[in-house]
């Protein structure tokens, strides 16, 4: 690694919408980081983003970025199917790693990523940004302080605002890339508990004409924990009113909720009723959380704290997603040990 003082010198892999947002955070919003280079295989993409954000280099091959001696940490925001190999390559090159969810698409690959970072003694942090959202973090503190007693019922939901191309949705996306946030959130809001089994139902209700081609755009998942708590997670890809992300934990001594479909506390009272502004972009809904997780990553690289969420957290959320996929296929409840064995 390079000099352990001053801003962390970061390379960004992937310049899609979330990669670009992360690049802006690294270059402009987080004083503790310096965006050194961008990599993207699309011709001209990396050079364009690097130039706009003041990074010195744009690479079409991620391997060139990973082996760049000026870079001490990488932020991986490529398509999910490339995540594991990039994590392993970065670990072998001695780079600290932040990787977007899902870290892997199979348990074997999750173990490979975790093992590579552990063998190299490097931080590995995964992009479950809801842990860094103000409301969700406050809810977790109340749970830790015993403010709701013992968790009994949990709920998490993600509703995207729609407008998606059904042909571009890969099989399993609703579980592996959308609800995986909810799976991590539910585990995190039920601290110390482990998942026992999963039951899921899913269908193509937004685009039913794509059902026979494997599209799933609506899902509900029931999760049982070993402390007796029961959780539900739901997702839909077409919320007409905007992004809707919420969580709830009901316990023996109370309840805590987090998230709000409303973008602010303004209410418009008029002849047609009462209305409030909502959010159309994920990066607007979680702008501060996306930024804070990378600020924490910089602190992790400097050894100031332990990376959270970890590779192990990503593995556990992935196991729930894989169990949900199997449950939809079989129509039966799936023991978590079946997918982690």
N, C-alpha and C positions, 0 to 999 in steps of 0.2 A: 504494500500500500504506500501511498504518498504521504506527505506531511500531515501529521495528525492534529494540526491546528488550522484555524481559518475555516472558510466555507468548505463543505463536502463537495468534491468535484464529481458530478453525476453525468452519466450517459443515459439517454432515453431511447428505448427500443420500441418503435411503434408510434406513428404520428396520426392515428385516427382521432376521433373526437375526444376520447378520454386521454389518449396519449398527448395530444396537443394541449389539453387543459393542464395535465400534469407538468408539461414542459413550461407553460406559462407560470405555474406556481414555483417551479424550481428556479426559473430565471428572474421572476419579478416579485413574487409574493413572500418568499421565504429567504430572509437574509443569510441563513446558515447554509444555503446551498448555492452552487454555481453550476449552471448547465453548460457542459463542455462540448457535448456532441449529441447528434440525433441519428438514429439508424432506421431505415424503412426501405423495403425492397421495391416499392413503386418508383419508377424513374422520376427523379427530380423532387420527390416528396420530402426527403430528409434535408436536402440542401435548402429547399424553400422554407421549411419550418425553422431550421437552424439559423438561416439568415434573418428571419423575422424576429427570432428570440435572442439573437446575439450570441449563439453558440458558435464555436470555432470550426466545427467539422460536421459534415453530413455524409453518412455512409449508406450504401445500398446493401451492404452485407453486415449483419449484426456481429459476426465474428470479428470484424475489423474494429468495431467499437469495443467489444469485450476485451480484446487484447491491447487496446490503447493504454500505454503506461500512464498517461495523464489522468485517467479515470479511476476512481477508487470505489465507486458504487454505481449500480445500474437500477433503473426503473423499467420494468418490463410491462409494456402495455400493448403487446402484439395480440393477434387472435389466440384464443385459449389453447388450441391444439399445439401451439409451439411453446407454451410456457415451460413445461418440464425440461425440455432439452436446453432452453436458454438459461434456466436456473442452474442446471448442472454445469454448463459451459462457463457461466459467470463464476460459480464457486471454484471451479478448477483454475480459473484465471486470477483468483484472489480478490474478487469484487464482492462487497456487501450487496445484498439483493432485496429489492422491493418488487413484488410481483402482483399483478392484478389477479382478482379471482376469475375463474377457479384456477388454483395453482396447478392442478392436474385433472385429467379426465378418467383416470383409473387409480385404484388404490396402489397398485404396483408403481405407477409413476409418481404418486404422492410420496411413497417411501423412498424412491430414488432421489427426488428433490430434497427431501428432509435429510437423507443420508449424506448427500453431496455437501450441503451447507454445514452439517455437523462435523464431517471429516475435515473440512477446511477451517473450522472454527470461526465461521462468518455469520453475521446477522442475516436472518431470513424473515422478512415481514410480508404479510399478505393483505391485500386491499379490501378489507371489510370495513368500509368507511362509516357505517352506522354507529360503531363503537365510539366514534369521535364526534358525533352530532350532539349538540348541547343537551337536547331533551333526553335522548337515549342514555347519555352518560350520567345525567342527573337521576334518571330512573334506576340505573344500576347502583348508584351510591345509596339510594333509599333502600333498595333490596339488601345491600351489604350491611346497612345499619339496622336491619330488622324491621323496617318501617311497614312492611306488609305481612310480616310473619313468615310462614312457610308457603312458598309458591305452590298453587294447586292447579290453576288454569292459566295458560299463556296463549297469546294470539299475536301473529305478525302477518302483515299483508303488504303486497306490492302490486300496484296497478299502474301500468305504463299508459301514457296518453294516446296511444294508437298511431295510425298512419304508417304502419310497418308493411314491408313487402313479404307476404307469406312464403314466396319462393326463396327468400334469403334466410329463413329461419331453419337452422340445422336441427336434426333430431335431438331431443333432450334439452333444448335450450331453456325451456321454462323452468326446469329443475337445476340444470348445471350452471346457468348464468344469471337467472333471475331469482328464483326462490333460494338459491344457495346463500344469498344475503340473509334471508329470513331464517334459514336453518342455523347460521352462525349466531344471529341475534337471539334466537330462542335458547340456544345452549348458553350463551353469555348471560342472559337474564335469569337463568336457573343455575347459579354457580354451584359447582361441586357435584352436579347430577350428570348421569350418563344416559344416552338414549338406549332404550330396550328394543323397540320395534316401530315400524312405520306402515301406515296404510294410506294410499293415494288414489284419487280419481282425477281424470283429466280428459279434456275433449277439445275439439275445434269449434268453438261457439261464435267466435268473431268472424272466422272464414271457414264455415262448414264445408265448402266446396273443396277444401284442401285436406279434409280429414283422411281420405283414402291415401294421400301421399305422405301421411305421417305427421302432419302439423298438430301440435298441441298448443293452444293459446289461452287456456283457462284450466286452473288446477286447484285442488284443495288437498292438503296433506295433514293427516293426524299423526302425532308423535307421542309415544309414551316414554317417560323417564323412569329411572330406577328409584327415584324418591317418591313415586306415585303421581307426580304432576302429569297432566295431559295438555298438549299444545296443538294448536292448529296453525297452519300457514296456508295462505291463499294468494293466487296471482291471476291477473288478467292483463292482456296486452292492449286493451282499448278502453281506457277510462276517458270518456268524452270531456270531462271537466278538468283534466290535468293530472299531473303526477300525484299519486296518493300512496304514502308510505306511513304506516302506523304500527305501534306495538302496545301490548297490554299484558300486565301480569296481575292476576288476582290471587290473593293469599289468605291465610287464616286470620290476619289482622288488618286487612285493607287491600287497596289496589293502587297501581301506578300505571299511567299511560304516557306514551311519547309519540311524537309525530302529529302532523296536522295537514289536511289537504289544503288549507288556506295558506296563502303566501304571506299574509300579514294580518294585523288586527283591525284593518279598516272594514267597515260594513256600509253598504249602500242601501238605504231604505227608500224604496220607490213604489210606484203604483203597481208594478209587476211582482213585488215581493221584496226580499232582502238578498243581496248578493255580495260576494267577496272575491278578490283576485285569487287566482290559483297559479301554479307553476307548470310550465310546459317542458322545461329542460331539467334533466337530472342534475346537471352541473350547477344549476341555479338553486335547486332544492337543497343540495348538500355541498354548496360551495365552500363553506368554512370547514366542514368535516373532511372533504377531499384535501384541503390545504393542510389542515392540522396533522393528518396522518403522515404526510411527507415531512412535516417539521419534526414529528416524533421519530421518523426514520433517520433523519439527520442526526438527532441526538443518540439514536441507537448505534449509528456508525461510529460516533465519537465515544461510545462506551458509557454513556450517561444513564442508560436504562436498558432493560431487556426488551427485545422486540415483541410487540403484541399488535395484532394477532399473529400467532406463530404458524409455522408449517404444520404442526400437529393440529392446530385449530382448523386449518384448511382441510386436512385429512378427515377430521370428524364431520365437517359440513358436507364434504364430498360423499362420505359414506351414507349420509341421510339422503342425498340426492340420488345416489345409485339405488338405494333401497326403494325410493319412491318410483323410480323408473321401472324397477322389477315388479313393484306392487301394481302399477298400471297394467303391465303386460300380463301378469298372472291373475289379477283380481283378488289377491289375497294379501293379508298382513305379512310383512317381511321382517324377520329378526335382523337386527343390525349386525350381529355376529356372522350372518350368512354372507354379507358383502365385504366384511373386513378380514375374513379368515384367509 
